[in-house]
Amino acid sequence: MTASEQRPHGTHLPERFEMPENHLDVVVSPGSIDTSRRASLKTTLIAVVSMPLFFLLAFTICYVSASHAPVPHDLALTISGPASITDPLAEMIDDEAPAAFDVTQTISADDAREAVAKREAVGAVVVDGSDVTTVIASGGGALATQVVQTAGQEIADELGGVNTVEDASPLPADDPGGSVLFFLLVACTVGPFLSITAISQVLRKARTRTYVATAAGAAVLVPVIAFSMISLYVDYGVTFGTVAAVLGVAMIYAFTVGLLATFFTKVAGQGGVLLVILFLVALNFPSAGGTAPESMLPPFWQVLHQGWLGAGAFEQMRNILFFAGDGSHRWLMQLLIWTATAAALVGLVTVRDRRRSAAGDVGHDADGNSPSVGAAVVG
């Protein structure tokens, strides 16, 4: 429209927002990015470098801070025997390693063993005269068992007796370090969120139901395929029912990951990948207890372990495989809370998108998808 042209009376035409080039460093209004135009070199470089750099920094900082020097923090240790013996032993442990152990005393050797079997204690030291039996649970974390064995040996040396080690939850011979189960958790994380990422790239206008269906499909296939591959190398020596229970937990976890990835994608577009990296990788893996058990993590990561989704899934699978379920559903409940929360978040996003569509939001399509800066970069 030239300066001499006149608009019809009563009409208001929207002004066209002109951009000579797409830039990440320019603030624009919703819908103003022209995805048909190629981005500037500066924008392209930022987009190419930012994601791997963010992953490198987040993953390295989180993982190294969690596991670079594992030492016990309030490791639950039960000592059984006469109070005249256990009292000075508990004081000795507290003096030599303050805040390293959370010592519980009992006069019953059976109670001490049961505490380990039910995961109420990481280990136990049963005193019988001058001799000692150190009860460990390798299935609960190999690093922690080494600490418990060292404590048991020091107590035996103090009493002048012999230390015998008893494993209440041995690991399979094919996996003496107990690390393979953690790889199942990794597979059940990476598989679903990569599936969601692929859908967001291939079907840019896919509806939320497509994302949820993809998450459900990945939740069924990924755990089965991953556990089948693991079984080629590790024989856990458990029944079909135990394997089915482990796969059930893995499927719930994988579906939760898929729902969260869907939520992040719907909220942040292609930038949702950064949120996935932060919440489902950088914070999730170190706090799960796979590389270092909870009792060997720094305090911050111990707190995260008590509430994060990866820890809920991993510890419940540990319970089933190595502790016969231990009669507790505490970790399963932690996981299910995340599942319910993720489903609610996806539901809220769906409602938001429908309202935008009904209101005729020009910046979004019928399912709330908006033109993204990422689309402009690759366009």
C-alpha positions in Angstrom: 0.0 0.0 0.0 1.5 3.3 -1.1 1.1 6.6 0.7 -1.5 7.7 -1.8 -3.6 4.7 -1.5 -6.6 4.9 0.9 -8.1 2.1 3.0 -11.8 1.6 2.8 -13.6 3.2 5.7 -14.1 1.0 8.7 -11.5 -1.6 7.8 -8.3 -2.3 9.7 -5.7 -4.3 7.9 -2.9 -5.9 10.0 0.5 -4.4 9.4 3.0 -6.8 7.9 6.0 -7.5 10.1 9.0 -7.5 7.8 12.2 -9.2 8.7 15.2 -9.1 6.4 16.6 -12.2 8.0 15.8 -14.6 10.8 17.9 -13.9 13.9 17.9 -15.6 17.3 19.1 -12.4 18.9 16.1 -10.3 17.7 12.9 -10.2 19.8 9.9 -11.0 17.6 6.2 -11.3 18.1 4.4 -14.7 17.9 4.0 -15.8 14.3 6.3 -13.2 12.9 9.1 -15.6 12.0 9.2 -16.4 8.3 10.2 -20.0 8.3 10.7 -19.9 4.5 13.7 -17.7 4.9 17.1 -19.0 5.8 18.7 -18.0 9.1 21.8 -15.9 9.3 25.1 -17.5 9.8 25.2 -16.3 13.4 21.8 -17.9 14.2 22.9 -21.1 12.5 26.1 -21.3 14.5 24.2 -20.6 17.7 21.7 -23.4 17.0 24.4 -25.9 16.0 26.7 -25.3 18.9 24.2 -24.6 21.8 22.6 -28.0 22.1 25.8 -30.2 22.2 27.5 -27.6 24.4 24.5 -27.6 26.8 24.5 -31.4 26.9 28.3 -31.5 27.5 28.2 -29.0 30.4 25.0 -30.3 32.0 25.9 -34.0 31.8 29.5 -33.5 32.8 28.9 -31.2 35.8 26.0 -33.3 37.1 27.6 -36.7 36.7 31.1 -35.6 38.0 29.6 -33.8 41.0 27.6 -36.9 41.9 30.2 -39.6 41.5 33.7 -38.2 41.4 34.6 -39.2 45.0 32.0 -41.5 46.4 32.0 -41.6 50.2 29.3 -42.7 52.7 26.8 -40.2 53.9 24.5 -41.4 56.6 24.9 -45.0 55.4 22.5 -47.1 57.4 24.4 -49.7 59.4 23.0 -52.1 62.0 25.1 -53.6 64.7 23.8 -56.5 66.7 25.1 -57.8 70.0 25.1 -57.0 73.7 24.8 -53.3 74.5 28.1 -53.5 76.4 29.8 -54.2 73.2 27.7 -52.3 70.6 27.7 -49.0 72.5 31.4 -48.4 72.4 31.6 -49.7 68.8 28.9 -47.2 67.7 30.9 -44.4 69.4 34.1 -45.5 67.8 32.5 -45.5 64.3 31.0 -42.0 64.9 34.4 -40.7 66.2 36.4 -42.1 63.2 33.9 -41.2 60.5 31.4 -38.4 61.6 28.2 -38.3 59.5 29.4 -41.3 57.4 27.2 -43.9 59.1 23.7 -43.9 60.6 24.2 -46.7 63.2 21.3 -48.6 64.6 21.9 -51.0 67.5 20.0 -54.2 68.3 20.5 -57.3 70.4 19.0 -59.6 67.8 21.1 -61.0 65.0 17.9 -62.0 63.1 16.6 -58.4 63.3 19.9 -57.2 61.9 19.8 -59.6 59.0 16.1 -58.8 58.3 17.0 -55.1 58.2 19.4 -55.7 55.4 17.0 -58.1 53.5 14.2 -55.4 53.7 16.7 -52.6 52.7 16.1 -50.8 56.0 19.9 -51.0 56.4 22.6 -51.1 53.8 24.6 -53.6 55.9 24.9 -55.1 59.3 27.6 -56.3 61.6 26.6 -59.2 63.9 28.8 -59.5 66.9 29.1 -63.0 68.5 31.8 -62.9 71.2 34.9 -61.7 69.5 33.9 -62.9 66.1 32.0 -60.8 63.6 29.6 -61.6 60.7 29.3 -58.8 58.2 26.0 -58.9 56.3 26.1 -57.1 53.0 23.6 -56.8 50.1 25.5 -56.6 46.8 22.3 -56.1 44.9 21.9 -52.8 46.6 25.1 -51.3 45.3 28.6 -52.7 45.1 30.3 -49.5 46.3 28.3 -49.5 49.5 29.1 -53.2 50.3 32.8 -52.4 50.2 32.3 -49.8 52.8 30.3 -52.1 55.0 32.9 -54.9 54.7 35.6 -52.4 55.7 33.6 -51.4 58.8 33.0 -55.0 59.7 36.7 -55.9 59.4 37.7 -52.9 61.6 35.2 -54.0 64.2 36.6 -57.6 64.1 40.2 -56.2 64.5 39.0 -54.1 67.4 37.5 -57.2 69.1 40.4 -59.4 68.1 38.2 -61.9 66.3 37.5 -63.2 62.8 35.3 -61.5 60.2 33.0 -63.6 58.0 31.1 -61.9 55.1 27.5 -63.0 54.4 25.8 -61.7 51.2 22.0 -61.4 51.6 21.5 -60.3 48.0 24.2 -61.6 45.7 24.7 -60.4 42.2 24.8 -62.7 39.2 28.3 -64.0 38.2 27.8 -62.3 34.8 27.5 -58.9 36.4 29.7 -58.7 39.5 29.6 -54.9 39.5 25.8 -54.7 39.4 25.9 -52.1 36.6 23.9 -53.8 33.8 20.5 -53.1 35.3 21.4 -49.4 35.1 21.8 -49.7 31.3 18.2 -50.9 31.2 17.2 -47.6 32.8 19.3 -45.7 30.3 17.7 -47.5 27.3 14.2 -46.9 28.7 15.1 -43.2 28.9 16.8 -42.6 25.6 14.4 -44.8 23.5 11.2 -43.0 24.4 12.5 -39.4 24.2 14.3 -40.0 20.9 11.0 -41.4 19.6 9.2 -38.2 20.6 12.0 -36.1 19.2 11.8 -37.9 15.9 8.0 -37.4 15.7 8.5 -33.7 16.4 11.0 -33.4 13.5 9.2 -35.6 11.0 5.6 -34.6 11.7 5.9 -31.0 12.8 2.1 -30.6 13.1 1.4 -33.9 14.8 -1.4 -33.8 17.3 -0.9 -34.6 21.0 -2.6 -37.9 20.6 0.1 -38.9 18.1 2.8 -38.1 20.6 1.1 -40.1 23.3 0.6 -43.0 21.0 4.3 -42.9 20.2 5.2 -42.8 23.8 3.0 -45.8 24.5 4.5 -47.8 21.7 8.0 -47.0 22.8 7.1 -47.9 26.4 6.2 -51.4 25.3 8.9 -52.1 22.8 12.0 -50.5 24.3 12.0 -52.4 27.7 11.3 -55.7 26.0 14.1 -55.3 23.4 16.6 -53.9 25.9 16.0 -56.6 28.5 16.2 -59.3 25.8 19.5 -58.0 24.7 20.8 -57.8 28.3 19.7 -61.4 28.9 22.1 -62.5 26.2 24.9 -61.6 28.4 23.6 -61.7 32.0 21.6 -64.6 33.5 19.7 -63.2 36.6 18.4 -66.7 37.4 14.9 -65.5 38.2 11.5 -66.7 37.3 9.3 -65.4 34.4 7.1 -63.7 36.9 10.0 -61.7 38.2 11.1 -60.7 34.7 7.5 -59.6 33.9 7.4 -57.5 37.0 10.7 -55.8 36.1 9.5 -55.2 32.6 6.2 -53.8 34.0 8.1 -51.2 36.0 10.4 -50.4 33.0 7.3 -49.9 30.8 5.7 -47.5 33.3 9.0 -45.6 33.5 9.5 -45.4 29.7 5.9 -44.2 29.2 6.5 -41.5 31.8 9.6 -40.4 30.0 7.6 -40.2 26.8 4.9 -38.1 28.4 7.4 -35.7 29.8 9.2 -35.4 26.5 5.8 -34.7 24.9 5.1 -32.0 27.4 8.5 -30.3 27.0 8.1 -30.4 23.2 4.6 -28.9 23.3 5.7 -26.2 25.7 9.1 -25.3 24.3 9.0 -26.6 20.7 12.4 -27.7 19.5 13.9 -26.2 22.6 12.2 -29.0 24.5 15.2 -31.1 23.8 17.2 -29.0 26.2 14.6 -29.6 28.9 14.8 -33.3 28.2 18.5 -33.3 28.6 18.3 -31.4 31.9 15.5 -33.3 33.6 15.7 -36.7 32.1 19.5 -37.1 31.6 21.6 -34.6 33.6 19.6 -34.7 36.8 18.0 -38.2 36.3 20.9 -40.6 35.7 23.3 -39.4 38.5 20.5 -39.4 41.1 19.1 -42.8 40.1 21.7 -44.8 42.2 23.1 -46.9 39.4 26.6 -45.6 39.3 26.8 -44.9 43.0 24.2 -46.1 45.5 22.2 -43.5 47.4 24.2 -44.0 50.6 27.4 -43.0 48.6 26.0 -39.9 46.9 26.6 -36.3 48.1 23.7 -34.8 50.2 22.2 -32.9 47.2 22.0 -36.0 45.1 20.6 -38.0 48.0 17.7 -35.6 48.3 17.1 -35.8 44.6 17.2 -39.6 44.8 14.3 -39.6 47.3 12.0 -37.9 44.7 13.2 -38.2 41.2 11.6 -40.5 38.6 14.7 -42.5 37.6 15.4 -43.4 41.2 11.9 -44.6 41.6 12.1 -46.9 38.6 15.7 -48.2 39.3 15.2 -48.9 43.0 11.9 -50.7 42.3 13.6 -52.9 39.7 16.4 -53.6 42.2 13.9 -54.6 44.8 12.2 -57.1 42.4 15.4 -58.6 41.0 17.6 -58.8 44.1 15.4 -58.4 47.2 12.3 -60.5 46.2 10.3 -57.3 46.1 11.1 -56.7 49.8 7.4 -56.1 50.5 7.7 -52.4 49.9 6.1 -50.3 47.2 7.7 -47.1 48.3 9.8 -46.7 45.1 6.9 -47.8 42.8 4.7 -45.1 44.3 7.4 -42.5 43.7 7.4 -43.5 40.0 3.7 -43.5 39.7 3.4 -40.0 41.1 5.7 -38.9 38.3 3.5 -40.8 35.8 0.3 -39.2 37.0 2.0 -35.7 37.0 3.3 -36.2 33.5 -0.2 -37.3 32.3 -1.8 -34.3 33.9 0.7 -31.9 32.3 0.1 -33.3 28.9 -3.6 -33.0 29.5 -3.3 -29.4 30.5 -1.3 -28.6 27.4 -4.0 -30.3 25.3 -6.7 -28.2 26.8 -4.6 -25.1 26.3 -4.1 -25.9 22.6 -7.8 -26.6 22.0 -8.7 -23.2 23.6 -6.1 -21.5 21.3 -7.6 -23.2 18.3 -11.1 -22.3 19.3 -10.0 -18.7 19.8 -8.4 -18.6 16.4 -4.9 -18.0 17.6 -3.0 -17.1 14.3 0.3 -18.0 15.9 -0.7 -21.6 16.4 -2.2 -24.4 14.4 -5.2 -26.6 15.5 -3.1 -28.5 18.0 -1.2 -25.5 19.5 1.9 -25.9 17.4 3.7 -22.7 16.7 6.3 -21.7 14.1 9.6 -22.2 15.9 13.0 -20.5 15.6 14.4 -24.0 15.0 12.2 -24.3 11.9 13.5 -21.0 10.6 17.1 -22.2 11.2 16.7 -25.3 9.1 14.3 -23.7 6.6 
